[in-house]
Amino acid sequence: FLKDNLPHIKIIVDPILKSSSGFDFMNYDDEQLWFQLLTKVELITPNYLEMKTLSQSRDVLEATKEWAGYGNILLKGGHHAEHLGVDLLFTNQEVKRFMPSETLVYPKHGSGCV
């Protein structure tokens, strides 16, 4: 609907999969549906744990590189154990790293608990 009515619109999707209490918001195990979505939007912005779930627990970076062949992905690093706060932008064969501007970085949740 959006693309049909506003062909130049930029759509960004933040795939919120579950609440911090564990409630699932959606069925996320069909990669082909996500690939179709990626071809229609400008960007998706999963965090590290969401991408791990979306890629069915495969290596997250390898899965994100594969998915980036269908569209742009900003892999948010707020939940990455070794690289906390480092965001990675995956575009067609390119990866850009965005370092946190703060020295102390804490994982946060978005479903209302902060």
N, C-alpha and C positions, 0 to 999 in steps of 0.2 A: 504494500500500500504506500509506504513512504517513498520508495524509489519510483513508483509509478506516478505519484503526484508531485514529488520534489526530486527530480532526477540528479541534482547536484548535491543532495544532502550527504553529509558524512555521518555514518552510523557507527557508534562504538558500543560494544556489548561487554558488560562485566558479568561473567558467568558465576553468579552466586549459587553454589550447589547445595549447601546445607548450612544450618545455623550452628553456632558454637556449641549449642546443647545437643547437636547430632541429628536434628530433624532434616530430612532430605526435602529440598524444594522442587526437585525435578529428576527425571530419568536421564542419566548422562552417559550411558554405556554404548551409544550408537555413534561411533566415530564418523560414519558417512554423513549423518545429519549435521555434525559440526563442520565437516569439510564443505558441505553445501552452504552453510551459514557463512563460513569464512569467505566464500566467493562473492557474497552479497553485501558485506559490511566493510568498513574502512579498517577496523581494528577490533580484536578481542583482548581483554585484560585479565586473564586468570592469574591468581597468585600461585606460588610454587605447589602448594598442597592441592589446589583445584586442578592444576595441570597434571599432577600425578594421578588424580582420580580420572580425569578425562582421558588420559592416555593408558588407562587400565594398568597403572603401576609400572609401566616400562620406564626406562631411563628418561627422565623428564627433559633433559636438554636435547637428546636425540629425537624424542617425540615432538618437541616444539619445533625443531628444525624441519622435520617432516611436515608438520602441520603448516608451517610458514610457506610451503609451496602452494598452498591454497589461499593464503591471505596473511595479513600482518598480525603479529602477536606481541603484546607487551607483557612479558612474564615478570610479574611483581615479586620482589624478593623478600617480602616481609616475613615469610615462613621458612625460608631456606636456612638450614642449620649451619652451614659453613660460610655462607655469603649473605648474612642478614642485612636487608635493606638495599641490596644491589638489584636494580631492575635491568632487564635485558629486553631490547626491542629487536625482534626477529622480522626482517623484511626479506623479500626475495633474494636469498643467498647472502644476506648481510646481517651481522649481529652487532648492535651498539650497546655498550654498557653505560649505565647511569649509576654513579656512586652516590650514597646518601650524603647529604650536606651536614648532618649531625654526627657527632662521634659516638653517642649512645643511641642505639636503635632497638626498639622493642616491637615484637609482633603485636598487632592489634586485630581485633575482629570487628566486622561491620554490621552485625545483626542487632545492635542495640546494647551490647554489654559494655561498651566503652562510653 
